[in-house]
């Protein structure tokens, strides 16, 4: 199930992480997950 979510996030938001440091990479991944969850909430109430 996790693989499906990762695949969906990569398809909709892109697979590249552009940050250089691990703290910023983590922040970018958390934000991508938050945006994905918001989009799902709006699309499927």
C-alpha positions, 0 to 999 in steps of 0.5 A, spaced: 500 500 500 505 504 501 508 503 494 502 505 491 502 512 495 509 513 493 508 512 486 502 516 486 506 522 489 511 521 484 506 521 478 502 528 481 508 532 484 514 529 481 520 524 483 526 529 484 528 532 490 531 539 489 534 540 496 541 539 498 542 538 505 538 532 509 534 537 513 531 541 507 530 534 503 526 532 509 522 538 509 521 538 502 518 530 502 514 532 508 511 538 504 510 534 498 506 529 502 502 534 505 500 537 498 498 530 496 493 529 502 490 536 501 489 534 494 486 528 496 481 531 501 479 536 496 478 531 490 474 526 495 471 529 501 
